[in-house]
Amino acid sequence: MMDSRRMFTVLALTFLALAALIGWTYYNQRDKVDSVVKQSSTTKNAEDDGKMCAQVVTVAQNENTGEVQAFPDACIPAGWKAISPAPTDNVQ
């Protein structure tokens, strides 16, 4: 049977190893979550040379025709101007 000093040492080392494992897992998962959140909140727009665009519906009006359209992100094509507040008619 182990003496009390040796048992304490084994329990302390086991506790420290478990705490280190929990800490490593927490930080590893946090980095993964941060990465997923960053990827889901923005996307690259090929038309804007890799510019990042927020994933928010943006209503814009064509400056030439007056057409109003909703776009799936904040990057709108050339010739369009974001409008606010968004009108409820003529939106496609």
C-alpha positions, 0 to 999 in steps of 0.5 A: 500500500502507498504511503500518504505522501506518495498518494498525495503526489500521484493525486496532485500530478493527476489533477495537474495533468487533467487541468492541463488537458482541460485548458488545452481543449478549451483553447483549441476549441475556442480557436476553432469556434472563432475561425468558424464565426469569422468564416460565417460572418464574411465572404470573399467577393470575387468581383472586388479583388478578394474584398471581404463582405459582411453577410447582411442583406443590402438593398440597393438601387441601380443608378441608371435604371432606378431598379431596387434589388436586395443583395445577400451581402454588403458588397454591391455591384458597380452602378448600384447604390445602397439605400436606407431605409429599404423601400418595401415596393419594387424589391426583387 
